[in-house]
Amino acid sequence: MNPDIIVVGAGLAGLTAARRLSAAGRTVRVLEARGRVGGRTQTIRLPKTGLSVDVGGQWVGPNQPHVMALIHELGLEVYPTHDEGQNLALLGDKIVRYRGLIPPLSPLVLADYALLSHRFEALARSIPLDAPWTAPDAADLDAQTFDTWIRKNARRPQTRALMRVYAGAVFSAAPAEMSLLHALTYTAHGGGINGHTLTRGHALQDRVLGGAGGISQRLADALEDVRLNSPVVRVEQDETGVTLHTPDGTHRAEHAVFAVPPVLLCGLPFDPPLPARRAQLQQRLPMGAVMKFMAVYERPFWREAGLSGMAISDTGPVTVAFDNSPPQGTPGVLLGFIEGAEARELMDVGEHERRDAALNSLARMFGDEALTPIETVQRDWTAEPFSGGCYGALFGPGVWTGYGEALRAPVGRIHWAGAETARVWMNYMDGAVESGERVSAEILGAQEG
Ligand SMILES: Cc1cc2nc3c(=O)[nH]c(=O)nc-3n(C[C@H](O)[C@H](O)[C@H](O)COP(=O)(O)OP(=O)(O)OC[C@H]3O[C@@H](n4cnc5c(N)ncnc54)[C@H](O)[C@@H]3O)c2cc1C
């Protein structure tokens, strides 16, 4: 029998939509291209130590109500990110220890950074979260890159370097890859720079016990009809419904939800074709570039030296590091992100070379003990065909103002979800969940109306 609704994509957005629609009494089928659920989240068990680690999204915070409520609804628990001790900053060949967000740079640099971030956040507060194209001066903000604005407003090279680290850590891209309007919108979605980058009270406060992949797994387990290895390859729509083709057959429903990164839809034939603005939007949303690298040690040796395990570097390839040890503290795990330009440098090399580069980077921060882990794991999200990159889509100059209205607007019986469509915390797990909730309400409203 045909279901009422088909959801394409078993990431957090698609599975949340399916859960809410099923709870409202609709029959739902989920079609997922990969042989697993979770999309940009995945928890894997390491072969040597048996440790479960998140190779995709992992942090959640109390300022993210949608994902936190879902975690509790599913009976999962969170635990705090380890952040006790001093942080490290490796800037050029100089290493400094510090507490808080900003390393102890010269008073001139600190004043310059304070002024710049104050200006940036004041601008961010003027952006309507769900419609950035209606912001005052939207055309002007969208006509320049984030990089152009930083160069114009930052007086000190170290301030520019700090903003590049922010862009890498939060957007997995260089500031030149996005418009200023996008950088402001995204920052505003998290309530400011601190909202995205700090632990206690902010987006990096907690991790999910057992791994963030458990959220999608529990969602999928409670659904009746989730079909893996079912990539949608063709879409037809008529007045009464939508037909989706997969290599194994056809599936028909009254409504379809696409909960996949928009750029992946570029190669998918739609009949009739999508409206030009929607189709062009999809062409204009490239994904960020990120690799996640973890090294496992018998114990978190950096803690003994009074270090938190958090580090930033302007030299790379690891530009941001964290203590990713399990709640009991052993084994010790250092997590390094390789993002944006650094990820591009290591895209074409083999895993061994990438491993060596990442370990050397960690050793420059934490000392030679970092060179001898028990085991390592890496995930290059740029090489994942059903993600196309991570953490999420980047809006270049002109995209929000020229195409933003098409991001969530349904096309007949086809609806759009996914972290990219979120009205808050876009490109985060919280945004994915919010989008699933929004799209399910949209379909229920359309059916009732
Ligand atoms: C390394 C990394 C670190 C991150 N860190 C964090 C973090 O700490 N905190 C946080 O909140 N977020 C983080 N994120 C981002 C977060 O994981 C994502 O925003 C979120 O998981 C996206 O969910 P989604 O459901 O919108 O999309 P996806 O998870 O991308 O789900 C889309 C699904 O659609 C499937 N699909 C694609 N094409 C087709 C097709 N043609 N037919 C059928 N199925 C298809 C895909 O296989 C996928 O399963 C991180 C992401 C990465 C990769």
The ligand as an SDF file (V2000), in Angstrom:
LIG
                    3D

 53 58  0  0  0  0  0  0  0  0999 V2000
   32.3400   16.3140   11.1550 C   0  0  0  0  0  0  0  0  0  0  0  0
   31.0400   16.9360   11.5290 C   0  0  0  0  0  0  0  0  0  0  0  0
   30.9060   17.5400   12.7510 C   0  0  0  0  0  0  0  0  0  0  0  0
   29.7080   18.1490   13.1100 C   0  0  0  0  0  0  0  0  0  0  0  0
   29.5890   18.6370   14.3890 N   0  0  0  0  0  0  0  0  0  0  0  0
   28.3740   19.0230   14.8200 C   0  0  0  0  0  0  0  0  0  0  0  0
   28.1540   19.2480   16.2120 C   0  0  0  0  0  0  0  0  0  0  0  0
   29.0580   19.0280   17.0350 O   0  0  0  0  0  0  0  0  0  0  0  0
   26.9270   19.6750   16.6040 N   0  0  0  0  0  0  0  0  0  0  0  0
   25.8940   19.8440   15.7060 C   0  0  0  0  0  0  0  0  0  0  0  0
   24.8080   20.2180   16.1240 O   0  0  0  0  0  0  0  0  0  0  0  0
   26.0760   19.5850   14.3920 N   0  0  0  0  0  0  0  0  0  0  0  0
   27.2750   19.1450   13.9290 C   0  0  0  0  0  0  0  0  0  0  0  0
   27.4350   18.7960   12.6270 N   0  0  0  0  0  0  0  0  0  0  0  0
   26.3350   19.0490   11.6730 C   0  0  0  0  0  0  0  0  0  0  0  0
   25.1740   18.0670   11.8550 C   0  0  0  0  0  0  0  0  0  0  0  0
   25.6850   16.7550   11.9270 O   0  0  0  0  0  0  0  0  0  0  0  0
   24.2200   18.2060   10.6690 C   0  0  0  0  0  0  0  0  0  0  0  0
   23.7860   19.5420   10.5410 O   0  0  0  0  0  0  0  0  0  0  0  0
   22.9530   17.3700   10.7860 C   0  0  0  0  0  0  0  0  0  0  0  0
   23.2510   16.0580   11.2110 O   0  0  0  0  0  0  0  0  0  0  0  0
   22.2450   17.3460    9.4320 C   0  0  0  0  0  0  0  0  0  0  0  0
   21.0780   16.5370    9.4850 O   0  0  0  0  0  0  0  0  0  0  0  0
   20.0940   16.4650    8.2340 P   0  0  0  0  0  0  0  0  0  0  0  0
   19.0910   15.4450    8.5520 O   0  0  0  0  0  0  0  0  0  0  0  0
   19.6440   17.8200    7.8690 O   0  0  0  0  0  0  0  0  0  0  0  0
   21.0010   16.0270    6.9950 O   0  0  0  0  0  0  0  0  0  0  0  0
   21.8770   14.6320    6.7360 P   0  0  0  0  0  0  0  0  0  0  0  0
   22.3530   14.1910    8.0580 O   0  0  0  0  0  0  0  0  0  0  0  0
   22.8310   15.0360    5.7240 O   0  0  0  0  0  0  0  0  0  0  0  0
   20.7880   13.6460    6.2120 O   0  0  0  0  0  0  0  0  0  0  0  0
   20.4570   13.5720    4.8430 C   0  0  0  0  0  0  0  0  0  0  0  0
   20.2790   12.1000    4.4750 C   0  0  0  0  0  0  0  0  0  0  0  0
   19.8350   12.0490    3.1290 O   0  0  0  0  0  0  0  0  0  0  0  0
   20.4520   10.9360    2.5000 C   0  0  0  0  0  0  0  0  0  0  0  0
   20.3930   11.1550    1.0590 N   0  0  0  0  0  0  0  0  0  0  0  0
   21.1330   11.9920    0.2980 C   0  0  0  0  0  0  0  0  0  0  0  0
   20.7570   11.9080   -1.0020 N   0  0  0  0  0  0  0  0  0  0  0  0
   19.7390   10.9970   -1.0480 C   0  0  0  0  0  0  0  0  0  0  0  0
   18.9370   10.4600   -2.0950 C   0  0  0  0  0  0  0  0  0  0  0  0
   19.0670   10.8650   -3.3650 N   0  0  0  0  0  0  0  0  0  0  0  0
   17.9900    9.5240   -1.7940 N   0  0  0  0  0  0  0  0  0  0  0  0
   17.8260    9.1000   -0.5180 C   0  0  0  0  0  0  0  0  0  0  0  0
   18.5730    9.5700    0.5170 N   0  0  0  0  0  0  0  0  0  0  0  0
   19.5130   10.5170    0.2520 C   0  0  0  0  0  0  0  0  0  0  0  0
   21.8600   10.9400    3.0850 C   0  0  0  0  0  0  0  0  0  0  0  0
   22.4870    9.6910    2.9480 O   0  0  0  0  0  0  0  0  0  0  0  0
   21.5770   11.3070    4.5400 C   0  0  0  0  0  0  0  0  0  0  0  0
   21.3940   10.1680    5.3430 O   0  0  0  0  0  0  0  0  0  0  0  0
   28.6200   18.1760   12.2160 C   0  0  0  0  0  0  0  0  0  0  0  0
   28.7340   17.5540   10.9890 C   0  0  0  0  0  0  0  0  0  0  0  0
   29.9220   16.9170   10.6520 C   0  0  0  0  0  0  0  0  0  0  0  0
   30.0150   16.1690    9.3640 C   0  0  0  0  0  0  0  0  0  0  0  0
  1  2  1  0
  2  3  1  0
  2 52  2  0
  3  4  2  0
  4  5  1  0
  4 50  1  0
  5  6  2  0
  6  7  1  0
  6 13  1  0
  7  8  2  0
  7  9  1  0
  9 10  1  0
 10 11  2  0
 10 12  1  0
 12 13  2  0
 13 14  1  0
 14 15  1  0
 14 50  1  0
 15 16  1  0
 16 17  1  0
 16 18  1  0
 18 19  1  0
 18 20  1  0
 20 21  1  0
 20 22  1  0
 22 23  1  0
 23 24  1  0
 24 25  2  0
 24 26  1  0
 24 27  1  0
 27 28  1  0
 28 29  2  0
 28 30  1  0
 28 31  1  0
 31 32  1  0
 32 33  1  0
 33 34  1  0
 33 48  1  0
 34 35  1  0
 35 36  1  0
 35 46  1  0
 36 37  1  0
 36 45  1  0
 37 38  2  0
 38 39  1  0
 39 40  1  0
 39 45  2  0
 40 41  1  0
 40 42  2  0
 42 43  1  0
 43 44  2  0
 44 45  1  0
 46 47  1  0
 46 48  1  0
 48 49  1  0
 50 51  2  0
 51 52  1  0
 52 53  1  0
M  END
$$$$
